[in-house]
Amino acid sequence: MERKTISVIGMSCNGCEENVENALQSLDGVSRVEADHETDTVNVVVDNAVTDDDLTTAIEGAGYDVAA
């Protein structure tokens, strides 16, 4: 298992946090997600099969951007 912190652009409320969390939790291999709109970050715990591209695609699919 690996813990990652991702900077997310566009989260402005608790509903945004939920959207990002739900998008990431739908991925196989994601075991824990915690988004925080006040710090514009999401912390995830994933297994080795989940790539950064997988995480980015899920976040962007929910309507948010990932900071480079």
PQR file of N, CA, C, O and H, with PARSE charges and radii, in Angstrom:
ATOM      1  N   MET A   1       0.835  -1.174   0.000 -0.4000 1.5000
ATOM      2  CA  MET A   1       0.000   0.000   0.000 -0.0000 2.0000
ATOM      3  C   MET A   1       0.884   1.243   0.000  0.5500 1.7000
ATOM      4  O   MET A   1       1.969   1.265   0.582 -0.5500 1.4000
ATOM      5  N   GLU A   2       0.393   2.250  -0.657 -0.4000 1.5000
ATOM      6  CA  GLU A   2       1.145   3.490  -0.769 -0.0000 2.0000
ATOM      7  C   GLU A   2       0.220   4.671  -0.519  0.5500 1.7000
ATOM      8  O   GLU A   2      -0.912   4.691  -1.003 -0.5500 1.4000
ATOM      9  H   GLU A   2      -0.488   2.232  -1.129  0.4000 1.0000
ATOM     10  N   ARG A   3       0.698   5.655   0.235 -0.4000 1.5000
ATOM     11  CA  ARG A   3      -0.065   6.873   0.508 -0.0000 2.0000
ATOM     12  C   ARG A   3       0.418   7.955  -0.446  0.5500 1.7000
ATOM     13  O   ARG A   3       1.618   8.169  -0.615 -0.5500 1.4000
ATOM     14  H   ARG A   3       1.617   5.639   0.628  0.4000 1.0000
ATOM     15  N   LYS A   4      -0.554   8.639  -1.071 -0.4000 1.5000
ATOM     16  CA  LYS A   4      -0.216   9.724  -1.994 -0.0000 2.0000
ATOM     17  C   LYS A   4      -1.036  10.949  -1.621  0.5500 1.7000
ATOM     18  O   LYS A   4      -2.172  10.843  -1.161 -0.5500 1.4000
ATOM     19  H   LYS A   4      -1.529   8.465  -0.933  0.4000 1.0000
ATOM     20  N   THR A   5      -0.433  12.116  -1.829 -0.4000 1.5000
ATOM     21  CA  THR A   5      -1.143  13.378  -1.666 -0.0000 2.0000
ATOM     22  C   THR A   5      -1.177  14.058  -3.020  0.5500 1.7000
ATOM     23  O   THR A   5      -0.147  14.232  -3.670 -0.5500 1.4000
ATOM     24  H   THR A   5       0.490  12.202  -2.203  0.4000 1.0000
ATOM     25  N   ILE A   6      -2.378  14.441  -3.439 -0.4000 1.5000
ATOM     26  CA  ILE A   6      -2.578  15.039  -4.762 -0.0000 2.0000
ATOM     27  C   ILE A   6      -3.159  16.436  -4.571  0.5500 1.7000
ATOM     28  O   ILE A   6      -4.085  16.623  -3.782 -0.5500 1.4000
ATOM     29  H   ILE A   6      -3.215  14.300  -2.911  0.4000 1.0000
ATOM     30  N   SER A   7      -2.619  17.414  -5.293 -0.4000 1.5000
ATOM     31  CA  SER A   7      -3.169  18.767  -5.284 -0.0000 2.0000
ATOM     32  C   SER A   7      -4.279  18.844  -6.319  0.5500 1.7000
ATOM     33  O   SER A   7      -4.072  18.552  -7.497 -0.5500 1.4000
ATOM     34  H   SER A   7      -1.867  17.262  -5.934  0.4000 1.0000
ATOM     35  N   VAL A   8      -5.467  19.245  -5.859 -0.4000 1.5000
ATOM     36  CA  VAL A   8      -6.636  19.298  -6.729 -0.0000 2.0000
ATOM     37  C   VAL A   8      -7.105  20.748  -6.849  0.5500 1.7000
ATOM     38  O   VAL A   8      -7.240  21.450  -5.847 -0.5500 1.4000
ATOM     39  H   VAL A   8      -5.636  19.482  -4.902  0.4000 1.0000
ATOM     40  N   ILE A   9      -7.349  21.182  -8.068 -0.4000 1.5000
ATOM     41  CA  ILE A   9      -7.802  22.541  -8.337 -0.0000 2.0000
ATOM     42  C   ILE A   9      -9.312  22.521  -8.576  0.5500 1.7000
ATOM     43  O   ILE A   9      -9.815  21.729  -9.372 -0.5500 1.4000
ATOM     44  H   ILE A   9      -7.239  20.612  -8.882  0.4000 1.0000
ATOM     45  N   GLY A  10     -10.016  23.393  -7.884 -0.4000 1.5000
ATOM     46  CA  GLY A  10     -11.438  23.552  -8.154 -0.0000 2.0000
ATOM     47  C   GLY A  10     -12.366  23.088  -7.048  0.5500 1.7000
ATOM     48  O   GLY A  10     -13.578  23.270  -7.163 -0.5500 1.4000
ATOM     49  H   GLY A  10      -9.608  24.037  -7.238  0.4000 1.0000
ATOM     50  N   MET A  11     -11.846  22.492  -5.975 -0.4000 1.5000
ATOM     51  CA  MET A  11     -12.714  22.100  -4.870 -0.0000 2.0000
ATOM     52  C   MET A  11     -12.995  23.336  -4.018  0.5500 1.7000
ATOM     53  O   MET A  11     -12.073  24.035  -3.598 -0.5500 1.4000
ATOM     54  H   MET A  11     -10.862  22.344  -5.881  0.4000 1.0000
ATOM     55  N   SER A  12     -14.285  23.599  -3.766 -0.4000 1.5000
ATOM     56  CA  SER A  12     -14.617  24.794  -2.997 -0.0000 2.0000
ATOM     57  C   SER A  12     -15.575  24.534  -1.835  0.5500 1.7000
ATOM     58  O   SER A  12     -15.918  25.460  -1.100 -0.5500 1.4000
ATOM     59  H   SER A  12     -15.034  23.031  -4.107  0.4000 1.0000
ATOM     60  N   CYS A  13     -16.010  23.281  -1.663 -0.4000 1.5000
ATOM     61  CA  CYS A  13     -16.978  22.998  -0.599 -0.0000 2.0000
ATOM     62  C   CYS A  13     -16.940  21.508  -0.240  0.5500 1.7000
ATOM     63  O   CYS A  13     -16.215  20.723  -0.852 -0.5500 1.4000
ATOM     64  H   CYS A  13     -15.731  22.529  -2.260  0.4000 1.0000
ATOM     65  N   ASN A  14     -17.731  21.144   0.759 -0.4000 1.5000
ATOM     66  CA  ASN A  14     -17.806  19.740   1.172 -0.0000 2.0000
ATOM     67  C   ASN A  14     -18.355  18.850   0.062  0.5500 1.7000
ATOM     68  O   ASN A  14     -17.958  17.691  -0.059 -0.5500 1.4000
ATOM     69  H   ASN A  14     -18.320  21.781   1.256  0.4000 1.0000
ATOM     70  N   GLY A  15     -19.256  19.379  -0.739 -0.4000 1.5000
ATOM     71  CA  GLY A  15     -19.791  18.614  -1.864 -0.0000 2.0000
ATOM     72  C   GLY A  15     -18.713  18.276  -2.875  0.5500 1.7000
ATOM     73  O   GLY A  15     -18.714  17.191  -3.457 -0.5500 1.4000
ATOM     74  H   GLY A  15     -19.578  20.321  -0.641  0.4000 1.0000
ATOM     75  N   CYS A  16     -17.792  19.205  -3.081 -0.4000 1.5000
ATOM     76  CA  CYS A  16     -16.665  18.958  -3.985 -0.0000 2.0000
ATOM     77  C   CYS A  16     -15.788  17.837  -3.431  0.5500 1.7000
ATOM     78  O   CYS A  16     -15.344  16.957  -4.168 -0.5500 1.4000
ATOM     79  H   CYS A  16     -17.791  20.086  -2.609  0.4000 1.0000
ATOM     80  N   GLU A  17     -15.550  17.884  -2.127 -0.4000 1.5000
ATOM     81  CA  GLU A  17     -14.766  16.823  -1.497 -0.0000 2.0000
ATOM     82  C   GLU A  17     -15.425  15.470  -1.741  0.5500 1.7000
ATOM     83  O   GLU A  17     -14.753  14.500  -2.090 -0.5500 1.4000
ATOM     84  H   GLU A  17     -15.911  18.599  -1.529  0.4000 1.0000
ATOM     85  N   GLU A  18     -16.740  15.408  -1.555 -0.4000 1.5000
ATOM     86  CA  GLU A  18     -17.468  14.155  -1.773 -0.0000 2.0000
ATOM     87  C   GLU A  18     -17.340  13.677  -3.205  0.5500 1.7000
ATOM     88  O   GLU A  18     -17.135  12.488  -3.446 -0.5500 1.4000
ATOM     89  H   GLU A  18     -17.286  16.196  -1.271  0.4000 1.0000
ATOM     90  N   ASN A  19     -17.460  14.594  -4.162 -0.4000 1.5000
ATOM     91  CA  ASN A  19     -17.347  14.216  -5.575 -0.0000 2.0000
ATOM     92  C   ASN A  19     -15.991  13.586  -5.874  0.5500 1.7000
ATOM     93  O   ASN A  19     -15.913  12.556  -6.543 -0.5500 1.4000
ATOM     94  H   ASN A  19     -17.627  15.560  -3.966  0.4000 1.0000
ATOM     95  N   VAL A  20     -14.934  14.203  -5.380 -0.4000 1.5000
ATOM     96  CA  VAL A  20     -13.585  13.685  -5.611 -0.0000 2.0000
ATOM     97  C   VAL A  20     -13.403  12.349  -4.893  0.5500 1.7000
ATOM     98  O   VAL A  20     -12.868  11.402  -5.470 -0.5500 1.4000
ATOM     99  H   VAL A  20     -14.997  15.040  -4.836  0.4000 1.0000
ATOM    100  N   GLU A  21     -13.843  12.271  -3.650 -0.4000 1.5000
ATOM    101  CA  GLU A  21     -13.718  11.026  -2.885 -0.0000 2.0000
ATOM    102  C   GLU A  21     -14.459   9.884  -3.571  0.5500 1.7000
ATOM    103  O   GLU A  21     -13.921   8.783  -3.697 -0.5500 1.4000
ATOM    104  H   GLU A  21     -14.278  13.040  -3.182  0.4000 1.0000
ATOM    105  N   ASN A  22     -15.691  10.137  -4.016 -0.4000 1.5000
ATOM    106  CA  ASN A  22     -16.474   9.091  -4.678 -0.0000 2.0000
ATOM    107  C   ASN A  22     -15.817   8.629  -5.974  0.5500 1.7000
ATOM    108  O   ASN A  22     -15.805   7.436  -6.280 -0.5500 1.4000
ATOM    109  H   ASN A  22     -16.127  11.030  -3.913  0.4000 1.0000
ATOM    110  N   ALA A  23     -15.267   9.582  -6.737 -0.4000 1.5000
ATOM    111  CA  ALA A  23     -14.606   9.229  -7.998 -0.0000 2.0000
ATOM    112  C   ALA A  23     -13.402   8.327  -7.744  0.5500 1.7000
ATOM    113  O   ALA A  23     -13.185   7.355  -8.468 -0.5500 1.4000
ATOM    114  H   ALA A  23     -15.277  10.551  -6.488  0.4000 1.0000
ATOM    115  N   LEU A  24     -12.626   8.648  -6.722 -0.4000 1.5000
ATOM    116  CA  LEU A  24     -11.435   7.855  -6.434 -0.0000 2.0000
ATOM    117  C   LEU A  24     -11.782   6.511  -5.795  0.5500 1.7000
ATOM    118  O   LEU A  24     -11.127   5.507  -6.077 -0.5500 1.4000
ATOM    119  H   LEU A  24     -12.803   9.438  -6.134  0.4000 1.0000
ATOM    120  N   GLN A  25     -12.796   6.482  -4.947 -0.4000 1.5000
ATOM    121  CA  GLN A  25     -13.180   5.230  -4.304 -0.0000 2.0000
ATOM    122  C   GLN A  25     -13.747   4.224  -5.300  0.5500 1.7000
ATOM    123  O   GLN A  25     -13.790   3.026  -5.020 -0.5500 1.4000
ATOM    124  H   GLN A  25     -13.328   7.297  -4.718  0.4000 1.0000
ATOM    125  N   SER A  26     -14.180   4.706  -6.457 -0.4000 1.5000
ATOM    126  CA  SER A  26     -14.705   3.790  -7.471 -0.0000 2.0000
ATOM    127  C   SER A  26     -13.603   2.989  -8.164  0.5500 1.7000
ATOM    128  O   SER A  26     -13.889   2.020  -8.868 -0.5500 1.4000
ATOM    129  H   SER A  26     -14.145   5.680  -6.685  0.4000 1.0000
ATOM    130  N   LEU A  27     -12.344   3.390  -7.969 -0.4000 1.5000
ATOM    131  CA  LEU A  27     -11.217   2.677  -8.580 -0.0000 2.0000
ATOM    132  C   LEU A  27     -10.854   1.448  -7.754  0.5500 1.7000
ATOM    133  O   LEU A  27     -10.760   1.513  -6.529 -0.5500 1.4000
ATOM    134  H   LEU A  27     -12.111   4.177  -7.398  0.4000 1.0000
ATOM    135  N   ASP A  28     -10.652   0.328  -8.444 -0.4000 1.5000
ATOM    136  CA  ASP A  28     -10.144  -0.860  -7.759 -0.0000 2.0000
ATOM    137  C   ASP A  28      -8.729  -0.568  -7.275  0.5500 1.7000
ATOM    138  O   ASP A  28      -7.905  -0.035  -8.018 -0.5500 1.4000
ATOM    139  H   ASP A  28     -10.728   0.275  -9.439  0.4000 1.0000
ATOM    140  N   GLY A  29      -8.459  -0.918  -6.034 -0.4000 1.5000
ATOM    141  CA  GLY A  29      -7.124  -0.718  -5.488 -0.0000 2.0000
ATOM    142  C   GLY A  29      -6.994   0.507  -4.608  0.5500 1.7000
ATOM    143  O   GLY A  29      -5.950   0.722  -3.993 -0.5500 1.4000
ATOM    144  H   GLY A  29      -9.129  -1.351  -5.430  0.4000 1.0000
ATOM    145  N   VAL A  30      -8.054   1.322  -4.540 -0.4000 1.5000
ATOM    146  CA  VAL A  30      -8.038   2.484  -3.643 -0.0000 2.0000
ATOM    147  C   VAL A  30      -8.707   2.058  -2.347  0.5500 1.7000
ATOM    148  O   VAL A  30      -9.865   1.641  -2.352 -0.5500 1.4000
ATOM    149  H   VAL A  30      -8.902   1.148  -5.039  0.4000 1.0000
ATOM    150  N   SER A  31      -7.984   2.162  -1.234 -0.4000 1.5000
ATOM    151  CA  SER A  31      -8.535   1.696   0.032 -0.0000 2.0000
ATOM    152  C   SER A  31      -8.962   2.821   0.959  0.5500 1.7000
ATOM    153  O   SER A  31      -9.779   2.608   1.856 -0.5500 1.4000
ATOM    154  H   SER A  31      -7.044   2.501  -1.229  0.4000 1.0000
ATOM    155  N   ARG A  32      -8.416   4.026   0.753 -0.4000 1.5000
ATOM    156  CA  ARG A  32      -8.787   5.138   1.621 -0.0000 2.0000
ATOM    157  C   ARG A  32      -8.633   6.445   0.858  0.5500 1.7000
ATOM    158  O   ARG A  32      -7.667   6.639   0.120 -0.5500 1.4000
ATOM    159  H   ARG A  32      -7.752   4.198   0.025  0.4000 1.0000
ATOM    160  N   VAL A  33      -9.606   7.344   1.048 -0.4000 1.5000
ATOM    161  CA  VAL A  33      -9.570   8.652   0.392 -0.0000 2.0000
ATOM    162  C   VAL A  33     -10.043   9.706   1.375  0.5500 1.7000
ATOM    163  O   VAL A  33     -11.040   9.519   2.072 -0.5500 1.4000
ATOM    164  H   VAL A  33     -10.391   7.186   1.648  0.4000 1.0000
ATOM    165  N   GLU A  34      -9.319  10.818   1.424 -0.4000 1.5000
ATOM    166  CA  GLU A  34      -9.740  11.948   2.248 -0.0000 2.0000
ATOM    167  C   GLU A  34      -9.396  13.238   1.518  0.5500 1.7000
ATOM    168  O   GLU A  34      -8.226  13.595   1.381 -0.5500 1.4000
ATOM    169  H   GLU A  34      -8.509  10.970   0.858  0.4000 1.0000
ATOM    170  N   ALA A  35     -10.437  13.936   1.047 -0.4000 1.5000
ATOM    171  CA  ALA A  35     -10.247  15.201   0.341 -0.0000 2.0000
ATOM    172  C   ALA A  35     -10.473  16.358   1.300  0.5500 1.7000
ATOM    173  O   ALA A  35     -11.264  16.255   2.237 -0.5500 1.4000
ATOM    174  H   ALA A  35     -11.388  13.645   1.158  0.4000 1.0000
ATOM    175  N   ASP A  36      -9.765  17.470   1.058 -0.4000 1.5000
ATOM    176  CA  ASP A  36      -9.902  18.661   1.889 -0.0000 2.0000
ATOM    177  C   ASP A  36      -9.895  19.890   0.983  0.5500 1.7000
ATOM    178  O   ASP A  36      -8.863  20.254   0.420 -0.5500 1.4000
ATOM    179  H   ASP A  36      -9.121  17.554   0.296  0.4000 1.0000
ATOM    180  N   HIS A  37     -11.064  20.523   0.851 -0.4000 1.5000
ATOM    181  CA  HIS A  37     -11.147  21.685  -0.043 -0.0000 2.0000
ATOM    182  C   HIS A  37     -10.410  22.898   0.504  0.5500 1.7000
ATOM    183  O   HIS A  37     -10.043  23.786  -0.265 -0.5500 1.4000
ATOM    184  H   HIS A  37     -11.902  20.227   1.309  0.4000 1.0000
ATOM    185  N   GLU A  38     -10.185  22.959   1.802 -0.4000 1.5000
ATOM    186  CA  GLU A  38      -9.478  24.101   2.378 -0.0000 2.0000
ATOM    187  C   GLU A  38      -7.988  24.091   2.045  0.5500 1.7000
ATOM    188  O   GLU A  38      -7.364  25.147   1.944 -0.5500 1.4000
ATOM    189  H   GLU A  38     -10.484  22.238   2.427  0.4000 1.0000
ATOM    190  N   THR A  39      -7.423  22.907   1.878 -0.4000 1.5000
ATOM    191  CA  THR A  39      -6.007  22.806   1.511 -0.0000 2.0000
ATOM    192  C   THR A  39      -5.828  22.394   0.046  0.5500 1.7000
ATOM    193  O   THR A  39      -4.702  22.279  -0.437 -0.5500 1.4000
ATOM    194  H   THR A  39      -7.930  22.049   1.960  0.4000 1.0000
ATOM    195  N   ASP A  40      -6.945  22.172  -0.656 -0.4000 1.5000
ATOM    196  CA  ASP A  40      -6.908  21.762  -2.068 -0.0000 2.0000
ATOM    197  C   ASP A  40      -6.108  20.483  -2.278  0.5500 1.7000
ATOM    198  O   ASP A  40      -5.380  20.346  -3.261 -0.5500 1.4000
ATOM    199  H   ASP A  40      -7.860  22.265  -0.263  0.4000 1.0000
ATOM    200  N   THR A  41      -6.254  19.541  -1.332 -0.4000 1.5000
ATOM    201  CA  THR A  41      -5.533  18.276  -1.456 -0.0000 2.0000
ATOM    202  C   THR A  41      -6.470  17.094  -1.246  0.5500 1.7000
ATOM    203  O   THR A  41      -7.545  17.214  -0.658 -0.5500 1.4000
ATOM    204  H   THR A  41      -6.846  19.652  -0.534  0.4000 1.0000
ATOM    205  N   VAL A  42      -6.024  15.960  -1.743 -0.4000 1.5000
ATOM    206  CA  VAL A  42      -6.689  14.697  -1.451 -0.0000 2.0000
ATOM    207  C   VAL A  42      -5.589  13.692  -1.101  0.5500 1.7000
ATOM    208  O   VAL A  42      -4.591  13.567  -1.810 -0.5500 1.4000
ATOM    209  H   VAL A  42      -5.150  15.862  -2.220  0.4000 1.0000
ATOM    210  N   ASN A  43      -5.793  12.991  -0.009 -0.4000 1.5000
ATOM    211  CA  ASN A  43      -4.878  11.935   0.415 -0.0000 2.0000
ATOM    212  C   ASN A  43      -5.517  10.600   0.073  0.5500 1.7000
ATOM    213  O   ASN A  43      -6.680  10.358   0.395 -0.5500 1.4000
ATOM    214  H   ASN A  43      -6.604  13.093   0.568  0.4000 1.0000
ATOM    215  N   VAL A  44      -4.757   9.741  -0.576 -0.4000 1.5000
ATOM    216  CA  VAL A  44      -5.272   8.431  -0.962 -0.0000 2.0000
ATOM    217  C   VAL A  44      -4.293   7.351  -0.537  0.5500 1.7000
ATOM    218  O   VAL A  44      -3.081   7.561  -0.504 -0.5500 1.4000
ATOM    219  H   VAL A  44      -3.812   9.938  -0.837  0.4000 1.0000
ATOM    220  N   VAL A  45      -4.839   6.206  -0.218 -0.4000 1.5000
ATOM    221  CA  VAL A  45      -4.032   5.016   0.032 -0.0000 2.0000
ATOM    222  C   VAL A  45      -4.410   4.022  -1.060  0.5500 1.7000
ATOM    223  O   VAL A  45      -5.574   3.648  -1.206 -0.5500 1.4000
ATOM    224  H   VAL A  45      -5.824   6.035  -0.245  0.4000 1.0000
ATOM    225  N   VAL A  46      -3.406   3.605  -1.822 -0.4000 1.5000
ATOM    226  CA  VAL A  46      -3.645   2.754  -2.986 -0.0000 2.0000
ATOM    227  C   VAL A  46      -2.700   1.564  -2.973  0.5500 1.7000
ATOM    228  O   VAL A  46      -1.660   1.579  -2.315 -0.5500 1.4000
ATOM    229  H   VAL A  46      -2.461   3.908  -1.703  0.4000 1.0000
ATOM    230  N   ASP A  47      -3.090   0.525  -3.723 -0.4000 1.5000
ATOM    231  CA  ASP A  47      -2.140  -0.559  -3.923 -0.0000 2.0000
ATOM    232  C   ASP A  47      -1.296  -0.231  -5.150  0.5500 1.7000
ATOM    233  O   ASP A  47      -1.550   0.760  -5.835 -0.5500 1.4000
ATOM    234  H   ASP A  47      -3.935   0.513  -4.257  0.4000 1.0000
ATOM    235  N   ASN A  48      -0.309  -1.048  -5.423 -0.4000 1.5000
ATOM    236  CA  ASN A  48       0.653  -0.747  -6.484 -0.0000 2.0000
ATOM    237  C   ASN A  48       0.072  -0.793  -7.884  0.5500 1.7000
ATOM    238  O   ASN A  48       0.706  -0.315  -8.825 -0.5500 1.4000
ATOM    239  H   ASN A  48      -0.102  -1.853  -4.866  0.4000 1.0000
ATOM    240  N   ALA A  49      -1.121  -1.357  -8.048 -0.4000 1.5000
ATOM    241  CA  ALA A  49      -1.722  -1.454  -9.375 -0.0000 2.0000
ATOM    242  C   ALA A  49      -2.334  -0.125  -9.829  0.5500 1.7000
ATOM    243  O   ALA A  49      -2.582   0.062 -11.020 -0.5500 1.4000
ATOM    244  H   ALA A  49      -1.636  -1.746  -7.283  0.4000 1.0000
ATOM    245  N   VAL A  50      -2.576   0.788  -8.903 -0.4000 1.5000
ATOM    246  CA  VAL A  50      -3.184   2.072  -9.232 -0.0000 2.0000
ATOM    247  C   VAL A  50      -2.088   3.065  -9.596  0.5500 1.7000
ATOM    248  O   VAL A  50      -1.175   3.313  -8.809 -0.5500 1.4000
ATOM    249  H   VAL A  50      -2.375   0.636  -7.935  0.4000 1.0000
ATOM    250  N   THR A  51      -2.188   3.630 -10.797 -0.4000 1.5000
ATOM    251  CA  THR A  51      -1.171   4.571 -11.265 -0.0000 2.0000
ATOM    252  C   THR A  51      -1.606   6.012 -11.005  0.5500 1.7000
ATOM    253  O   THR A  51      -2.774   6.282 -10.726 -0.5500 1.4000
ATOM    254  H   THR A  51      -2.930   3.428 -11.436  0.4000 1.0000
ATOM    255  N   ASP A  52      -0.657   6.915 -11.100 -0.4000 1.5000
ATOM    256  CA  ASP A  52      -0.978   8.338 -10.986 -0.0000 2.0000
ATOM    257  C   ASP A  52      -1.943   8.750 -12.089  0.5500 1.7000
ATOM    258  O   ASP A  52      -2.828   9.576 -11.862 -0.5500 1.4000
ATOM    259  H   ASP A  52       0.291   6.695 -11.327  0.4000 1.0000
ATOM    260  N   ASP A  53      -1.782   8.184 -13.277 -0.4000 1.5000
ATOM    261  CA  ASP A  53      -2.698   8.486 -14.380 -0.0000 2.0000
ATOM    262  C   ASP A  53      -4.118   8.045 -14.057  0.5500 1.7000
ATOM    263  O   ASP A  53      -5.073   8.743 -14.399 -0.5500 1.4000
ATOM    264  H   ASP A  53      -1.063   7.513 -13.461  0.4000 1.0000
ATOM    265  N   ASP A  54      -4.271   6.894 -13.402 -0.4000 1.5000
ATOM    266  CA  ASP A  54      -5.600   6.430 -12.992 -0.0000 2.0000
ATOM    267  C   ASP A  54      -6.254   7.434 -12.055  0.5500 1.7000
ATOM    268  O   ASP A  54      -7.431   7.760 -12.205 -0.5500 1.4000
ATOM    269  H   ASP A  54      -3.495   6.327 -13.125  0.4000 1.0000
ATOM    270  N   LEU A  55      -5.485   7.920 -11.091 -0.4000 1.5000
ATOM    271  CA  LEU A  55      -6.005   8.876 -10.113 -0.0000 2.0000
ATOM    272  C   LEU A  55      -6.374  10.189 -10.799  0.5500 1.7000
ATOM    273  O   LEU A  55      -7.440  10.749 -10.544 -0.5500 1.4000
ATOM    274  H   LEU A  55      -4.529   7.655 -10.969  0.4000 1.0000
ATOM    275  N   THR A  56      -5.495  10.674 -11.663 -0.4000 1.5000
ATOM    276  CA  THR A  56      -5.754  11.920 -12.382 -0.0000 2.0000
ATOM    277  C   THR A  56      -6.996  11.808 -13.252  0.5500 1.7000
ATOM    278  O   THR A  56      -7.822  12.721 -13.273 -0.5500 1.4000
ATOM    279  H   THR A  56      -4.629  10.219 -11.870  0.4000 1.0000
ATOM    280  N   THR A  57      -7.137  10.712 -13.964 -0.4000 1.5000
ATOM    281  CA  THR A  57      -8.287  10.513 -14.832 -0.0000 2.0000
ATOM    282  C   THR A  57      -9.588  10.512 -14.032  0.5500 1.7000
ATOM    283  O   THR A  57     -10.583  11.089 -14.471 -0.5500 1.4000
ATOM    284  H   THR A  57      -6.466   9.970 -13.947  0.4000 1.0000
ATOM    285  N   ALA A  58      -9.589   9.874 -12.865 -0.4000 1.5000
ATOM    286  CA  ALA A  58     -10.787   9.835 -12.021 -0.0000 2.0000
ATOM    287  C   ALA A  58     -11.138  11.232 -11.516  0.5500 1.7000
ATOM    288  O   ALA A  58     -12.306  11.620 -11.529 -0.5500 1.4000
ATOM    289  H   ALA A  58      -8.780   9.405 -12.508  0.4000 1.0000
ATOM    290  N   ILE A  59     -10.142  11.982 -11.076 -0.4000 1.5000
ATOM    291  CA  ILE A  59     -10.387  13.335 -10.569 -0.0000 2.0000
ATOM    292  C   ILE A  59     -10.893  14.238 -11.685  0.5500 1.7000
ATOM    293  O   ILE A  59     -11.852  14.986 -11.493 -0.5500 1.4000
ATOM    294  H   ILE A  59      -9.193  11.666 -11.066  0.4000 1.0000
ATOM    295  N   GLU A  60     -10.258  14.174 -12.843 -0.4000 1.5000
ATOM    296  CA  GLU A  60     -10.694  14.994 -13.972 -0.0000 2.0000
ATOM    297  C   GLU A  60     -12.082  14.585 -14.451  0.5500 1.7000
ATOM    298  O   GLU A  60     -12.857  15.427 -14.904 -0.5500 1.4000
ATOM    299  H   GLU A  60      -9.479  13.567 -12.999  0.4000 1.0000
ATOM    300  N   GLY A  61     -12.396  13.304 -14.354 -0.4000 1.5000
ATOM    301  CA  GLY A  61     -13.721  12.831 -14.722 -0.0000 2.0000
ATOM    302  C   GLY A  61     -14.809  13.367 -13.811  0.5500 1.7000
ATOM    303  O   GLY A  61     -15.971  13.459 -14.207 -0.5500 1.4000
ATOM    304  H   GLY A  61     -11.766  12.620 -13.986  0.4000 1.0000
ATOM    305  N   ALA A  62     -14.430  13.724 -12.581 -0.4000 1.5000
ATOM    306  CA  ALA A  62     -15.369  14.303 -11.633 -0.0000 2.0000
ATOM    307  C   ALA A  62     -15.498  15.813 -11.817  0.5500 1.7000
ATOM    308  O   ALA A  62     -16.305  16.459 -11.150 -0.5500 1.4000
ATOM    309  H   ALA A  62     -13.486  13.649 -12.259  0.4000 1.0000
ATOM    310  N   GLY A  63     -14.693  16.373 -12.729 -0.4000 1.5000
ATOM    311  CA  GLY A  63     -14.815  17.788 -13.031 -0.0000 2.0000
ATOM    312  C   GLY A  63     -13.782  18.707 -12.396  0.5500 1.7000
ATOM    313  O   GLY A  63     -13.977  19.922 -12.350 -0.5500 1.4000
ATOM    314  H   GLY A  63     -14.037  15.848 -13.271  0.4000 1.0000
ATOM    315  N   TYR A  64     -12.691  18.141 -11.909 -0.4000 1.5000
ATOM    316  CA  TYR A  64     -11.656  18.929 -11.232 -0.0000 2.0000
ATOM    317  C   TYR A  64     -10.331  18.726 -11.939  0.5500 1.7000
ATOM    318  O   TYR A  64     -10.172  17.789 -12.722 -0.5500 1.4000
ATOM    319  H   TYR A  64     -12.533  17.155 -11.946  0.4000 1.0000
ATOM    320  N   ASP A  65      -9.388  19.598 -11.666 -0.4000 1.5000
ATOM    321  CA  ASP A  65      -8.066  19.515 -12.280 -0.0000 2.0000
ATOM    322  C   ASP A  65      -7.040  19.106 -11.232  0.5500 1.7000
ATOM    323  O   ASP A  65      -7.191  19.387 -10.043 -0.5500 1.4000
ATOM    324  H   ASP A  65      -9.517  20.359 -11.030  0.4000 1.0000
ATOM    325  N   VAL A  66      -5.999  18.441 -11.700 -0.4000 1.5000
ATOM    326  CA  VAL A  66      -4.885  18.054 -10.846 -0.0000 2.0000
ATOM    327  C   VAL A  66      -3.734  19.007 -11.125  0.5500 1.7000
ATOM    328  O   VAL A  66      -3.345  19.203 -12.276 -0.5500 1.4000
ATOM    329  H   VAL A  66      -5.876  18.212 -12.665  0.4000 1.0000
ATOM    330  N   ALA A  67      -3.188  19.602 -10.060 -0.4000 1.5000
ATOM    331  CA  ALA A  67      -2.064  20.527 -10.218 -0.0000 2.0000
ATOM    332  C   ALA A  67      -0.815  19.749 -10.607  0.5500 1.7000
ATOM    333  O   ALA A  67      -0.586  18.635 -10.138 -0.5500 1.4000
ATOM    334  H   ALA A  67      -3.503  19.443  -9.125  0.4000 1.0000
ATOM    335  N   ALA A  68      -0.021  20.352 -11.466 -0.4000 1.5000
ATOM    336  CA  ALA A  68       1.201  19.700 -11.936 -0.0000 2.0000
ATOM    337  C   ALA A  68       2.277  19.699 -10.890  0.5500 1.7000
ATOM    338  O   ALA A  68       3.370  19.186 -11.130 -0.5500 1.4000
ATOM    339  H   ALA A  68      -0.207  21.258 -11.848  0.4000 1.0000
TER
END
